[in-house]
Amino acid sequence: MASAPRVELTVLGAAREVTGSMLLVETTGGRLLIDCGLFQGRRAESRARNRELPTAACRADAAILTHAHIDHSGALPVLVRRGFAGAIHATPATRDLSALMLRDVAHLQVADAEYLNRRYGEDPDWEPVEPLYDEPAVLATLDRMIGQPYLRPFEPIPGVTATFIEAGHILGSAQVVLDIGDRQRRHRLVISGDLGRRGLPIIRDPAVPPRPIDTLVMESTYGGVQHPPIAAMADQLAAVLAEARARGGKVIVPAFALGRTQEFLHVLHELEHRGVAPGMPVFIDSPLAIDVTSVFRLHPECFDDATRALFDRDDPFAIAGLRLARTREASMAINDVEGPALIIAASGMCEGGRVLHHLRNLVEDPRTTILTIGFMAQHTLGRRIVERRPRVKIWGVERDLRARVVSLEGFSAHADTDDLEAHAAACDAGLTVLVHGEPDRQDALAERLRARGLAVAVPERGARITR
């Protein structure tokens, strides 16, 4: 009997770290890039890594995008600018969301470069900052994107059949099942993308890929960490808001415009229908989050049964008195609101966006509550806040962290260690490769999987795995 086809994997990003996902799959039929995300971390390192993508990635024949989060999609315009000429396959919802997310990154890149060059341009030692990409580069990238529905096989490169199945992470997120070769000589490779939790509101639970599976490439963001029960999220949020009202302060929620904001609104909607209203004005201070929420409404085919039933009679993202701050002037006007208020603003890791404005104004007020509801990568302002550093730097100025900091991990859209272990066990792959996780998290998960008898690899960036 003929042997299975040769497959080579090169982990170009998100190896022993959480951001910058990028995996190259090489077969006799060509080279396929899975995700091309921005690296987020120390500023100088981030600029260097995001500007100079690996040559191997740029030479890929085609690409597949698992979902629209920037740490998976954000470097695609750089890839195209550096000569990538292939198609980019994604679910229809991911393509629609990417149109918003990538244009937003381009706008911020251009605006930041203009500001820095204006502020420091007279310094003779200043080297002008160039944006990673602009809107025309994003439009050129979107021209290459092809929408592929869930469960409908397609051929991204010769000899490779790809199928999207639900990942349960955000709207449109997908695991990628790659069948390489033919039925007589087949290697099944599954790339998890980011996996969600079972029972999360709005979208469907992660699917179990079809077996047998030769190789599983799986994220490990929360390896070794167990999340609080999902059922407790609404009650925990109600308690935080009640305490904030009693303190008379504002609540700042750094939230990713895609996924976390909509999930947060859904839980507020649930509380309102239970008769537990926030008791304070609620602001979404993010034009991107407002637009993304509109895209959610366009894709009810991605909802779980409960949300789809609710959507038939109500808007799951609407609450009484919700105020949308699209313009800069509307954002600044929030400063004048007296008393408690709930401010949901991007970015989720506090590395940019309007949330920095609110943090600057309120971080030293002990009545303020900073409510974090998502993962904070190393070396980000969000991580320093979660770690409750005594002083934090915002826009270059050190400030005392006097605000109360509360983390509600129940809002996480990532699978926890129990979910990840269960998923890997259900896949029962010949080899499980862990990516997209910090070293301590990956090592903890690898130990649990090996105790189950699974073969596990935890590669460094640039490592090649031959199967």
N, C-alpha and C positions, 0 to 999 in steps of 0.2 A: 504494500500500500504506500502511496506517495506521502512524503512528509508534508507537514503544514508549511505555508509560505513564511518566509523570513520577514520579520517586522522589527524595525529599529525605532526606539523612542528616545528623544533628546529633550530633557527638561530644561527649557530656556528661561523659565521664570517661576515664581512662587515655589521655590525649592528651599525648605527650611525657613520660609517666610510666608506671609499671608497675601501680599499684593503682587501685581505684575504677572498674572497667570499667562503662560505661554508654553505650549507643548508641540513638538514637531514629531509627526508620524511619517516614517519613510517605508515604502514598500516597492516592489518591482513596478507598480503602476505609477509611482510618483511620490511627491512630498505634500503632506497635508498638515496645515497649521491649525491647532485647536486653541482658540482664544489668543488675544494680543492685548494685554491689559497694561495700564499705567502702573508703575511702581510708586508707592507712597511711603515716604520715610523722611530721613534727613534731607534738607532742601538741596544741597549740592549734589549728593548722590542721586537723588531723584531726577534732577535735571540731566545729569550725565547719562544715566541708564535709559531714560525715556527718549532722549534725543538720538542715541546711537543704538539702534536695535541690532540684535545678532544678524549677521549676514545670512545665516541659514534660514532664518524666518523670512527674510525678504525674497529668498529664492523659492519659496513654497509655490506649488502649482495651484493650490486652492486653500481656502480657510473655512473653518466652522466656528461659529460664535455660540457659546452655551447660553449666555444671557447678557443683558445690557449694562450691568454694573461696570463702572469705569475701570476697576481693577481687572476686568476681563476684556473690555472692549476699547478702552480709551486710547490705546496706541495704534489702532487700525489706520487712522489717517497718516501717521508717521510711516507705517508700513507701505501704504500706497504711494506716498511721496518718495520713498526710497526704491521704488521700482516694482513692487508686487503687482502682478498683472492678472491674477486669477479672480474667480468668483468667491464671494463670502456668503456662506449659507447660514441661515438662522430661522427661528420660527417667525411667523408674521408679527406677533406681538413684540418680539425682540427687535425686529427691524424697525417697527414704529417707535419704540422707546429709544432705540439707538439714534434715530434722527434728532430727538430732543437732547439726549445726553451728550452726544458728540458736539452738537452746535453750542451747547452751553459751555463745554470745556474750551472750545475755540474762542468763544467770546471772553471768557475769563483769562485765557492765555494772552490774548491781544491787549485786554485792558490792563493786566498786571505788567506786561512789558512796557506799555506806554507810561504807566505811573512810575515804574522804577527808573526808566530812562530819563523821564522829566525831572525826577527828584535828585538823581545822582549824576546826571549827564555832564555837569560842569566839573566833576572830579576828574583830574587828568588820568587817574588810575582806573577809572570806571570802564568796564567792557560792556558795550550795549547788549541788552537782553533781547533775544529773538523769541517770539512765541513758538511753541512746538508746531502749531499749525493754525490755520485760519478757516473761515467758513467755506471758501472754495475747495479746500482740501477735504473738508467733511462731505461736501456734495459729491466730490469725485469718489469718495469711499462709499457713500450710499448708492451711487450708480452701480456698484459691484455687488450689492447685497440682494440675495434671492430668498424670498420667504418659502419655507418648507414646513408644511403642517406636521403635527405630531403623528406618529405611527404610519407615515407614508414614506417608504424607502426611496432614496435617491442615490446617484452615483457621483460623488464630488471629484474623484479621479478614477481612471480606469482600474478595474479589478477590486474596487472598494465600494461596498454598499453601506450607506449610512441611514440610520433611523433615529429620529428624535423621540424620546419618551419623557414623561413628566419628571422634573427634579424637585418640584414643590418648594422652591426657594423664593422666587418672585414671579410676577406675571411674565409668562413666556419662557421661563427658564427650562432648560432641557438637559437630560443626560444624553450622551451620544453613544449609540451602539454601532460599532464598525465591524462589518463582516468582510474580512480580507481574504481573497481567493474565491474558490468555488466550493460546492458542497463536499466534494471529495477531499479537498485540501483547503480547509478554512481555519483562520485564526480569528476568534471573536475578541475584540478589544472594546471595553466599555470605559468611557470617561464620564465621571459623575458630574463635572461642573461643580457648582455649589449646591449641596443638598439641603432641603428644608426639613422641618420637623413635622411629624404626623400630628394632625389635629389643629394646625394653624388656621386662622380664619382666612377667608377670601379664596385662596387657590387650592388646587387638589394636592393630595398627599403624594410623596415621591413614589414612583413605580418601581417594581422589582424587575431588573433587566432579564431577558430570556436567557436561560442556561442551555448548554454549558458555556462558561466564560473562561477564556485562556488568560486574559490579563485585565485587571481592574485598576484604573487610575482614579484615586478617590481623594477628595479634600479631607482635611483633618483640623480645621480651625479650632474646634472645641474638643479635641481629643483630651481625655482625662477630666473633663468638666461636665457636670450634670446641671441642666437647666431646671429652674422651678417649674411646677406644673402649669401648663397653658391655661387651665381652668381658673387659676388664681390671678391672671393678669389684670382683669377688670377691677377686682376688689383691691389689689395692690395699688393700682393707679388712683382709684377713688380715695384711698387712705392718704396718698401723697398730696393730692389736690386739697383734701380737707385740712391737712396740716399747713399747707401753704397759705390757704385762706386765713387760718388762725394766726399765722405769723404776719400776715398783711403784705407778703412779698410776691414777686413775680416768679413764674416757673419757666425756665428756658429748656427747651427740648432740642438738642442737636440731633437732627434726623436726616437720614438720606432721603433725597427727593423721590427716589424710586424705591418703593417697597415699604420702608419703615413708616413713612408719613401716612400712606394709605391704610396700613395696618393699625396705626395709632388712631386715625379717624374712625375706623371701623369699631374699635373698642370704645371710643367716646360715644359713638352712635348707640352701642349696646347699653352703656351706662345711662344714657338719656332715656332710652325706652324702658329701663328699669326704674326710672324716676330719680336717678342719681346724676343730676346735671353737674357740669364742672363748677358752676357757681361763680364764674369769672369770664371775662371776654376771652375768646380763643382766636388767635391769629395764625394763619399760615403765611409766613414771611419768606416766600420763595416762589418766584415766577415759574421756575422749573417744576417744583412740586405741584403747583396748580395745573400746569399743562400735562404732567404725567398722570394726574388723577383723571383728567379727561380721556387719556388713552386707555386707562383701566375701564372706563365706561364703554369703550368701543370694543372690548374683548371679553364679553361675558362667557365666551366658549372656554376660557381658561379658569373660570370660577369653579369652586366646589359646589356640591348640590345645595347646601344650605344658603350660600351666598347667591347662587343663581335664583333660588326661590325668593329670597329677600329682594333681589334686584327687580323681579317681576312686579313688585308692589311698592318699592321704596328705594331711595338712594342710600346705599350702605356707607357712603362717604360724606353724608350731609348731617350737620347738627344745627340746632337753632342758634342763631346769632354768630355763626362762623364768619370771620372777616378775612378777606383775601388781600394781601398786600403785594400788588404787582409792581408798583412803581417805587423808585427810591424815596420819593416824598411820602408815600404811604408807610414805608418801612420806618422812616425817621419819625413819623407821627406817633408811632407806638411809644416812643420815649415820653410823650405827654400824657399817657394814660395813667390816671391815678388809681392806686390800690392794686390788688392782685390781678394778674393776667397770665394766660397760658400762651407762650410764644413758641411755635414750632418752626425752626429755621434750619437751613442747610449751611455748611456741610456737616455730614454725620460724624466725621472725625475732627471737626473744628479746625480744619486746615485751610479754610477759605470761606467765602460766602458771607451772608448777612449775619449768621450766628455770631461771628467775631465782633460785630458792632454791639450786639446785646451783651455779650460776655464782657466786653470792655467797660460798658456802662454799669453793669450790675454785679460783677464777680466779687467786688469788695463789700457788697451789702449783705450783712448776715441774714437778712430776711429773705434773700433770693434762694431759690432751689434750682440747681442744675440737675436735670433728670436725663440720664443717659439710657438709651434703649437699644444699643447695638454695639458691635465689636469696635474697639479702638486699637489700631495698629501701633507697634512700637514707634517711639520717637515722634508721635503726633501730640498736638495740644490736648486732644481728647483723652489720650492715655494718661497724660500728666494730671489732668483733672480727676480722672477716675482713681488714680493713685493718691489723690489728695495732697499733691505737693504744696508746701506752704506758700510758694510764690510761682506764678506762671507768667510766661511772656506772651503778650497779645499785641500784635502790630509793633513788635520791637521794644515794647515797654514792659518791664517787670511789674506785676501787680500781685497784691496779697489775695490769696484764695480764702475769702471769708464766707462765701456762699455755702449752703448745705449741698452736699453731693449725694444723689441717690441713683443707684443703678438697678434697673429692672430687667434682669436677664431673661425673664419670661417672654419678652418681646423679640428675642433673637429669632431671625429667620434661618439660622444655621442649625443643622442637626447637632445634637450634643453627643457625648461619647457613647451613650447607650444606643442612640439612633445609628451612629456610624458603625458601631460594632455589629448591630443587627443587620445593617445593610450589607456589610462585607461578608457576614456569615451567610446571608441569603444568596449572595452572588457566588460564594464558594469558588473563587477564581484560582487558577493555577499559580498566579502571582498577583498580590495586591501592592500597588505602588502608591505611597502616600505623598501628596503634594499639598500646597496651600495651607501651611500651618507653621507656627513657631516651633523651634526644636523641642521644648519641653512638652508641648501638646502632641507633637508627632510621636515622640518617644513613648509617651504614656499610652497612646492608642496602639502603637506597634506592639508593645508588650502584651496588651490585652488580646490582640489578634493572634499573636504567636502562641499565646496560651490556649487558643482555640484550635491550634494545629494549622493555621494558615501561613503560607510563605509570604513574607513582607519585605519590601525594599523601601528605604527612605533616602532618596538620592539628593545629592548636592546640586546646585545650579550648574548646568553644563554637562551633567552626567548622561551617558548613553546606555540604554538598556536594550539588549538584543534578545528577541524572543523567537 
